[in-house]
C-alpha cells in the first residue's frame, strides 16, 4: 500500500513539473521588407511580445535576420520609425518567416 502511494505521488510530481515547463524558444529567420516590399538592410529592429518585453536584432546587408524568440506573437518595428510595424510568430522549432512592415494608421 505504501509503495502504491509513493508511486502515485512521484507520478503526480513528475506530471506537475512536466506541465509547468515553458515551451522552448527557437530561432526565427527571414527578411525584413519595408512598405515598398524592398529589404531593409543593416537595420536595427525591436520585437515586442504580448507583455511588451523587447528583443533587439539586426538585419544584414541583404535584409536578412535571425533572432532567438520564445514562442508567441511579436510586433516588430525598426529603431528609425516606430510607425512601421510587422509581425513575427515564433514556435518551439526553427522557422523561416519574412516580415512585411506597414505604416500604422
Secondary structure, DSSP 8 states (H G I E B T S, - for coil): -HHHHHHHHHHHHHHHHHHHS----EEEEEEEE-TTS-B-TT-EEEEE-TT--EEEEE--TTSEEEEEE-SEEEEEEETTEEEEEEEEEE-SS-EE--EE-EE--
